[in-house]
Amino acid sequence: MPPHPLAQPDATEELSLPKRAWLPTALRGERNQLFLTYLGVLALANTAFALMSWSVAYTEGAVLHVLGLLINALVVALRWRGHALDGLVKFTQWTLLLQALALAWTSGGIFSPMLGWLAWACLPAVVERSMRHGHAWIIGTAAIILALYLYALWGGEIALGVEPQMLVHWHLMVALLILALQMALLHRFQRLRLQRLERLHRHTRLLHRTRDDLIHAQKQKDIFVASVSHELRTPMNAILGLADLIQHDKRLPEDVKVKVENIQKSSEHLLTIINDLLDYSQISAGALRIVHEPFDLHDTLRTAFAILEPRAHTKPIRYTLQQGQDVPRWILGDAHRLTQVLVNLLGNAVKFTSEGFVSMNCHYEESLEDAQHGILHIEVRDSGIGISPENLPQLFERFVQGDASIARRFGGNGLGLSITRNLVEAMGGKIGVDSVSGEGSRFYISLPCQSTNAVQTRISSETPLQEQGPIRILIVDDNPLNRQIASLQLRRQLLEAEIDQAEGGQQAFDMIRDGHYDVVLLDLLMPGMDGFETARKVRNELPEPQRNTPIIALTANNDAREHERCLLVGMNESMVKPFDRVLLSRKVLEHARRSR
């Protein structure tokens, strides 16, 4: 398999040099190139000084330089055959240190022109991995030079191995060679720096290209999620809507009602799975929608509790709700998302508890600085199977369940608690869990909240709304079944409503232009003129009062960005399919009353 384009170079090579393809792979790295440069200059120096020592009958010097040249060749051969670089660096340092010390001792000690060789011994420190080792070599070399100096200072005498008049040649050669080595290393450093920059630029270009690909993939995924959302929610809207209408038909026999109720429960379970997958996609894309509006907290708590009550009563468990007297009734927040969190936690508690109890407790902690602000504390306890300590840390991760057998025994996709955590955090709160395997669990939530004044109370699902005269409603949807279901649901709640239907955006625009409607329910995805274009034309091209007709978008995509698009083109609100018939009727009535 070819390496990933963004893979980092091997630690021993750091940076490959493609222009040295004739070299073995082990010799193409940055440290290897620096070491080879050093050995090359050192070999030239040994050769030059061996010839000069021989010419002036300095036999010891000639032997030492030839020996150094052989050691240089041996080190290159060993590295060529793949021996470890670190070991060869240390071997070179020690042999060079001994060679330089012998040259200095036999040619005058501290007065020797060969003293410069001692400075060469510490130069391999530039390729040391450890700064501590490099500093140790430099300090050690300086200590040897200082010792020779002290030896001479205290009267020590060393015979010169070279005639004094010839010393000038060694001084010149040592100085020139050290300068040459410095130039070679500087040139190598510059080349390596440029190659490192080139590699960095190449990586930067690859990162930019990868970023662009990821952005494109994210856009394609958003389009796919929106399409899937529409395709899945549209038939679910029909199934749940018809099942709700049939179930509340008092003429049906009880056995038929039970069957319809089972259809509705199965459909709601399927819708939960769909919602989890779509919520997961929105959370991943950072498009989770959280609203901030007044809602009845007491009613929300009771509603979430009541949703799981029928399921809880099928088991021998005590199912209780305890609500503190200090809990405010009306607060600002997202009632739908809070209900989703509580239903998820209660659903898990009921699912994993076969006997004992499931309870939800709620109390309020008022802020000392502002009476309208505080912290809402909610706990969901159960005496179920519990969670083992090793599974607690990753419990809120995606696609994770407490046990490998959970999915087989109880079902689920492992997304519920991950989505719950993200919802709680998106609302500014925190969630945690305490659990003992086999003894039950306690999930606790802390949510910042702000109390507010009461607004219109929730409408009972069985009580028709009392309108102030007939309400004219226009339902716009290219799917005839969706139009039929919306019409039937509205007629069940708004008995005196006058409901017209349009199957496309252009037809809806013409009907709004030629008549007067209190509310327009507008689908977004339609062939020809879609909902966005229809709303834009109504707001920009029609005269008063048609221009200000309230428009409620009906969408299958619960995406914050789509909600923002609806508001930008002039729509008043958006509702997600499948929708609750009571909530739909209440929204229609609210906007109708405001428009009058």
C-alpha positions in Angstrom: 0.0 0.0 0.0 1.5 3.4 -0.9 2.2 5.8 1.9 -0.3 8.5 2.7 0.7 11.8 1.1 0.6 13.5 4.5 2.6 10.8 6.3 5.6 12.1 8.3 9.1 11.0 7.4 10.8 8.3 9.4 12.3 9.5 12.7 15.8 8.3 11.7 15.7 10.0 8.4 13.8 13.2 9.2 14.0 14.5 5.7 14.6 12.6 2.5 16.9 14.0 -0.2 15.6 12.8 -3.6 18.5 14.2 -5.5 20.8 11.6 -3.9 19.0 8.6 -5.3 22.3 6.8 -5.9 22.9 6.6 -2.2 21.4 3.8 -0.1 18.1 4.8 1.6 19.9 4.8 5.0 22.2 7.6 3.9 19.6 10.0 2.5 18.5 11.6 5.7 19.4 15.0 7.1 21.6 13.7 9.9 23.3 11.3 7.6 24.1 14.0 5.1 25.6 16.3 7.8 27.7 13.4 9.1 28.9 12.5 5.6 29.9 16.1 5.0 31.9 16.1 8.2 33.6 12.8 7.4 34.5 14.1 3.9 36.2 17.2 5.1 37.9 15.2 7.9 39.3 12.7 5.3 40.7 15.6 3.2 42.3 17.0 6.3 43.8 13.7 7.4 45.2 13.2 3.9 46.7 16.7 3.7 48.3 16.6 7.1 49.6 13.0 6.5 51.5 14.2 3.4 52.8 17.3 5.2 53.9 15.3 8.3 55.7 12.9 6.0 57.5 15.7 4.1 58.9 17.1 7.4 59.8 13.7 8.9 57.1 14.0 11.6 56.6 10.2 11.6 54.2 10.1 14.5 51.9 12.7 12.9 51.9 10.9 9.6 51.0 7.6 11.2 48.2 9.2 13.3 46.7 10.9 10.2 46.8 7.8 8.1 45.2 5.9 10.9 42.5 8.6 11.1 42.0 8.4 7.3 41.4 4.6 7.6 39.0 5.1 10.5 37.0 7.6 8.3 36.8 5.1 5.5 35.8 2.4 7.9 32.9 4.5 9.4 31.6 5.3 5.9 31.7 1.6 4.9 29.9 0.6 8.1 27.2 3.2 7.6 26.8 2.2 3.9 26.2 -1.4 5.1 23.4 -0.2 7.5 25.1 0.1 10.9 23.3 2.4 13.3 24.2 6.1 12.9 24.2 6.9 16.6 26.8 4.3 17.4 29.1 5.4 14.5 28.9 9.0 15.6 30.1 8.1 19.1 32.8 5.9 17.7 34.0 8.8 15.5 34.0 11.2 18.3 36.1 9.0 20.6 38.6 8.0 18.0 39.0 11.6 16.8 39.4 12.8 20.4 42.2 10.3 21.0 43.8 11.1 17.6 43.7 14.9 18.3 45.1 14.4 21.9 48.0 12.3 20.5 48.8 14.8 17.8 48.8 17.7 20.3 50.9 15.8 22.8 53.5 14.8 20.3 53.8 18.3 18.7 54.0 20.7 21.6 51.0 20.3 23.9 49.3 23.6 24.5 51.8 25.2 22.1 51.0 22.7 19.3 49.5 23.9 16.0 47.6 20.7 16.0 45.6 21.8 19.0 42.8 22.7 16.5 42.2 19.0 15.9 40.7 18.8 19.4 38.0 21.3 18.3 37.1 18.9 15.5 36.3 16.1 18.0 33.2 17.8 19.2 31.9 18.8 15.8 29.8 15.5 15.4 27.7 16.9 18.2 25.7 18.8 15.6 24.1 15.5 14.6 23.5 14.3 18.2 19.8 13.7 19.1 20.5 14.8 22.7 21.5 18.3 23.4 22.9 17.1 26.7 25.3 14.7 25.0 26.4 17.5 22.5 27.1 19.9 25.4 29.0 17.2 27.2 31.4 16.6 24.2 32.0 20.3 23.8 32.7 20.8 27.6 34.9 17.6 27.6 37.0 18.9 24.7 37.4 22.3 26.4 38.5 20.5 29.6 41.3 18.7 27.8 42.6 21.9 26.2 42.4 23.6 29.6 44.3 20.6 31.2 47.1 21.0 28.6 47.2 24.7 29.3 47.5 24.1 33.1 50.2 21.5 32.5 52.3 24.0 30.6 51.5 26.8 33.1 52.9 24.7 35.9 56.2 24.0 34.2 55.5 20.9 32.2 57.8 20.4 29.2 56.9 18.5 26.0 59.3 18.0 23.2 58.2 19.4 19.8 57.9 16.8 17.1 58.3 19.4 14.4 60.9 22.1 13.9 59.7 25.5 15.1 60.1 27.1 11.7 57.6 24.6 10.2 54.9 25.2 12.8 53.6 28.1 10.7 52.4 25.7 8.0 50.4 23.7 10.5 48.8 26.8 12.0 47.8 27.9 8.5 46.5 24.5 7.4 44.5 23.9 10.6 42.9 27.4 10.4 42.0 27.0 6.7 40.6 23.5 7.2 38.5 24.5 10.1 37.1 27.4 8.0 36.5 25.0 5.1 34.6 22.7 7.4 32.5 25.6 8.7 31.8 26.6 5.1 30.8 23.1 4.1 28.5 22.7 7.1 26.9 26.1 6.5 26.3 25.1 2.8 24.8 21.8 3.9 22.7 23.5 6.5 21.4 26.0 3.9 20.5 23.2 1.5 18.8 21.2 4.2 16.8 24.3 5.3 15.7 25.0 1.7 14.7 21.4 1.3 12.8 21.4 4.6 11.0 24.6 3.5 10.1 22.9 0.1 8.8 19.9 2.0 6.8 22.2 4.3 5.3 24.0 1.3 4.4 20.7 -0.3 2.7 19.6 2.9 0.9 22.9 3.2 -0.4 22.5 -0.4 -1.6 19.0 0.4 -3.3 20.2 3.6 -5.1 23.0 1.6 -6.2 20.5 -1.0 -7.4 18.1 1.7 -9.2 20.9 3.4 -11.0 21.8 0.2 -11.9 18.1 -0.4 -13.3 17.9 3.1 -15.3 21.0 2.6 -16.7 19.7 -0.6 -17.4 16.3 1.0 -19.2 18.1 3.8 -21.4 20.0 1.4 -22.2 16.8 -0.5 -23.0 15.1 2.8 -25.3 18.0 3.8 -27.1 17.7 0.4 -27.4 14.0 0.9 -28.7 14.4 4.5 -31.3 17.0 3.4 -32.5 14.7 0.6 -32.6 11.6 2.8 -34.4 13.6 5.5 -37.0 14.7 3.1 -37.4 11.2 1.6 -37.7 9.5 5.0 -39.8 12.1 6.9 -42.4 12.6 4.1 -43.8 9.0 4.2 -43.4 9.0 8.0 -45.5 12.1 8.1 -48.2 10.3 6.2 -48.0 7.1 8.3 -48.1 8.9 11.7 -50.6 11.5 10.6 -53.1 8.9 9.3 -52.5 6.6 12.3 -53.2 9.5 14.7 -56.4 10.4 12.9 -57.6 6.8 12.8 -56.7 6.0 16.4 -58.9 8.8 17.6 -61.9 7.8 15.6 -64.5 6.8 18.2 -66.3 4.6 15.7 -63.5 2.1 15.5 -63.7 -1.2 17.5 -61.2 -1.6 20.3 -59.2 -4.4 18.6 -58.7 -2.2 15.6 -57.6 0.7 17.7 -55.0 -1.5 19.4 -53.6 -2.6 16.0 -53.5 1.0 14.9 -51.8 2.0 18.1 -49.1 -0.7 17.5 -48.6 0.7 14.0 -48.2 4.2 15.5 -45.7 3.0 18.2 -43.6 1.1 15.6 -43.6 4.2 13.4 -42.6 6.4 16.2 -39.7 4.0 17.0 -38.6 4.2 13.4 -38.9 7.9 13.5 -36.7 8.0 16.6 -34.0 6.1 14.8 -34.2 8.4 11.8 -34.1 11.5 14.0 -31.0 10.1 15.8 -29.1 9.6 12.6 -30.1 13.0 11.3 -29.3 14.7 14.6 -25.9 13.0 14.6 -25.2 14.3 11.1 -26.3 17.9 12.1 -24.1 17.7 15.3 -21.1 16.6 13.2 -21.7 19.5 10.8 -22.2 22.0 13.6 -25.7 22.7 12.4 -27.7 21.7 15.5 -30.7 24.0 15.9 -31.4 25.3 19.4 -34.3 27.8 19.9 -34.7 30.3 22.7 -38.3 30.9 23.4 -40.8 30.8 26.3 -42.2 27.5 27.2 -44.2 25.8 30.0 -41.5 23.8 31.9 -44.1 22.0 34.1 -46.0 20.8 31.0 -42.7 19.8 29.2 -41.7 17.7 32.2 -45.1 16.0 32.5 -45.2 15.4 28.7 -41.8 13.7 28.6 -42.8 11.7 31.6 -46.1 10.7 30.1 -44.6 9.5 26.8 -42.8 6.6 28.6 -45.6 5.9 31.1 -47.5 3.3 29.0 -44.2 1.4 28.4 -43.3 1.6 32.1 -46.7 0.2 33.1 -46.1 -3.0 31.1 -43.4 -3.9 33.7 -43.5 -4.3 37.5 -41.7 -1.1 38.3 -42.7 2.1 40.2 -42.6 5.0 37.7 -42.6 8.3 39.5 -42.1 12.0 38.9 -41.0 14.4 41.6 -41.0 18.1 40.9 -39.9 20.7 43.4 -42.2 23.5 44.4 -39.4 26.0 43.5 -39.3 24.9 39.8 -40.5 27.9 37.7 -43.3 27.2 35.3 -42.3 29.4 32.4 -38.7 29.6 31.2 -36.8 30.6 28.1 -35.3 27.7 26.1 -35.9 24.9 23.7 -38.9 22.7 24.9 -38.5 20.3 22.0 -34.8 19.6 22.7 -35.4 19.3 26.4 -38.2 16.8 25.8 -35.9 14.9 23.5 -33.2 14.6 26.2 -35.7 13.6 28.9 -37.4 11.0 26.7 -34.1 9.5 25.8 -33.0 9.2 29.4 -36.4 7.9 30.6 -36.6 5.5 27.7 -33.2 4.0 28.5 -34.1 3.7 32.2 -37.4 1.9 31.4 -35.7 -0.3 28.8 -32.9 -1.5 31.1 -35.1 -1.9 34.2 -37.1 -5.1 34.5 -38.3 -4.5 38.1 -37.9 -2.0 40.8 -38.3 1.7 40.0 -37.7 4.5 37.5 -37.9 8.1 38.8 -37.4 11.6 37.5 -36.6 14.3 40.0 -36.4 18.0 39.2 -35.5 20.9 41.4 -34.3 24.5 40.8 -31.4 26.4 42.2 -32.0 30.2 42.1 -29.1 32.5 41.4 -28.0 34.8 44.3 -27.4 37.7 41.9 -30.5 37.6 39.7 -33.8 36.0 40.8 -34.8 35.4 37.2 -31.8 33.2 36.5 -30.8 29.9 38.0 -29.8 26.3 37.4 -32.3 23.5 36.7 -31.3 20.1 38.1 -32.9 17.0 36.7 -32.1 13.4 37.7 -33.3 10.2 36.2 -32.8 7.2 38.5 -33.5 3.5 37.9 -32.8 0.1 39.5 -31.9 -1.5 36.2 -28.9 -3.4 35.0 -26.4 -0.6 35.7 -23.1 0.1 33.9 -19.8 -1.4 34.6 -17.0 1.0 35.8 -14.8 0.3 32.7 -17.7 1.3 30.4 -18.6 4.6 32.1 -15.8 6.8 30.6 -16.9 6.2 27.0 -20.6 5.9 27.7 -21.4 9.2 25.9 -19.3 8.5 22.9 -20.9 7.8 19.5 -22.0 4.2 18.6 -21.0 3.1 22.1 -23.2 0.9 24.4 -22.6 -0.3 27.9 -22.1 -3.9 26.8 -21.5 -5.8 23.6 -24.7 -7.8 24.2 -26.9 -4.7 24.8 -27.7 -4.3 21.1 -28.7 -8.0 20.8 -30.8 -8.0 24.0 -32.4 -4.5 23.9 -31.7 -3.0 20.5 -30.6 0.5 19.8 -27.8 2.1 17.7 -25.6 3.6 20.4 -26.3 7.2 19.4 -28.9 8.2 22.0 -26.6 9.2 24.8 -24.1 10.8 22.5 -26.8 13.0 21.0 -28.2 13.6 24.5 -24.8 15.0 25.7 -24.5 17.2 22.6 -28.0 18.6 23.1 -27.4 19.3 26.8 -24.1 21.0 26.0 -25.7 23.0 23.1 -28.2 24.3 25.6 -25.4 25.4 27.9 -25.7 22.6 30.4 -23.8 19.6 31.7 -24.7 15.9 32.0 -23.1 13.1 34.1 -23.8 9.6 35.3 -23.3 7.5 38.4 -23.8 3.8 38.1 -23.1 0.4 39.7 -23.3 -2.7 37.6 -26.4 -4.7 38.6 -27.7 -2.0 41.0 -29.0 0.8 38.7 -27.9 4.2 37.3 -28.4 7.9 38.0 -28.2 10.4 35.1 -28.1 14.0 36.2 -28.4 17.2 34.2 -27.7 20.8 35.1 -29.2 23.4 32.8 -28.9 27.2 33.1 -32.4 28.7 32.7 -34.2 32.1 32.9 -37.7 32.4 34.1 -40.1 34.5 32.1 -43.8 35.6 32.0 -46.5 33.2 31.1 -47.7 32.9 27.5 -50.7 31.2 25.9 -51.3 27.8 27.6 -51.0 24.6 25.6 -54.0 23.4 23.8 -55.5 20.1 24.7 -55.3 17.5 21.9 -58.9 16.6 22.3 -60.4 20.1 22.6 -61.2 22.0 19.4 -59.8 25.5 19.3 -62.1 28.4 19.6 -61.4 30.7 16.7 -62.4 34.3 16.4 -64.3 33.7 13.2 -63.3 31.4 10.3 -59.6 31.1 9.5 -58.5 30.8 5.9 -55.6 28.5 5.4 -53.6 27.6 2.3 -51.7 24.3 2.2 -49.0 24.2 -0.4 -47.3 20.8 -1.1 -46.6 18.9 -4.3 -47.5 15.6 -2.5 -51.3 15.2 -2.4 -51.2 12.8 0.6 -49.3 15.4 2.6 -51.9 18.0 1.7 -54.7 15.7 2.7 -53.2 14.8 6.1 -52.4 18.4 7.0 -56.0 19.3 6.0 -57.5 16.5 8.1 -55.4 17.3 11.1 -56.3 21.0 11.0 -60.0 20.4 10.5 -60.0 18.1 13.6 -58.7 21.1 15.7 -60.0 24.1 13.8 -63.6 23.2 13.1 -64.4 26.5 11.3 -61.3 26.7 9.2 -61.5 27.2 5.5 -58.7 25.3 3.9 -57.5 25.5 0.3 -54.8 23.6 -1.3 -52.1 24.3 -3.9 -49.8 21.7 -5.5 -47.0 24.1 -6.5 -45.3 27.4 -5.8 -46.6 29.3 -8.8 -50.2 28.2 -8.1 -49.8 29.2 -4.5 -48.4 32.6 -5.5 -51.4 33.2 -7.8 -53.9 32.2 -5.1 -52.3 34.4 -2.5 -52.3 37.3 -5.0 -56.0 36.9 -5.9 -57.3 36.2 -2.4 -56.7 36.7 1.3 -55.3 34.0 3.6 -54.7 34.2 7.3 -51.9 31.6 7.2 -50.0 29.8 4.4 -48.4 26.4 5.1 -45.6 26.1 2.6 -43.6 23.0 1.7 -40.0 23.9 0.8 -39.0 21.2 -1.7 -41.3 21.3 -4.7 -40.7 21.0 -8.5 -40.7 24.3 -10.5 -40.9 27.1 -8.0 -39.8 25.9 -4.5 -40.9 27.2 -1.2 -38.0 29.7 -0.8 -38.7 31.3 -4.2 -42.5 31.4 -3.5 -42.0 33.2 -0.2 -39.5 35.6 -1.7 -41.9 36.5 -4.5 -44.8 37.0 -2.0 -42.7 39.3 0.1 -41.2 41.3 -2.8 -43.9 41.4 -5.5 -47.3 41.4 -3.9 -49.1 44.5 -2.5 -50.5 45.0 1.0 -52.0 43.1 2.8 -51.1 40.0 0.8 -47.4 40.8 1.2 -47.6 40.3 4.9 -49.5 37.0 4.9 -48.0 34.7 7.6 -46.0 31.8 6.1 -45.1 28.7 8.0 -42.5 26.5 6.3 -43.1 22.8 6.4 -39.8 21.0 6.1 -38.4 17.5 6.5 -34.9 18.9 7.3 -34.3 19.9 10.9 -31.2 21.9 10.1 -30.5 25.3 11.7 -29.1 26.6 8.4 -32.4 25.7 6.7 -34.3 27.5 9.4 -32.2 30.6 8.9 -32.8 30.4 5.2 -36.5 30.4 5.8 -36.3 33.5 8.0 -34.1 35.3 5.5 -36.6 35.0 2.7 -39.4 36.3 4.9 -41.1 33.3 6.3 -42.4 33.6 9.9 -41.6 30.2 11.2 -40.6 26.6 10.2 -42.0 23.3 11.4 -40.4 19.9 10.9 -42.3 16.9 9.5 -43.8 14.8 10.9 -45.5 17.4 13.1 -47.9 17.2 16.0 -51.4 18.1 14.9 -52.0 20.1 18.1 -48.8 22.0 17.8 -49.5 22.7 14.1 -53.0 24.0 14.9 -51.7 26.2 17.7 -49.1 27.8 15.5 -51.6 28.4 12.8 -54.0 30.0 15.2 -51.3 32.2 16.8 -50.1 33.6 13.4 -53.7 34.0 12.2 -54.6 36.1 15.3 -51.4 38.3 14.9 -52.2 39.0 11.3 -55.7 40.3 12.1 
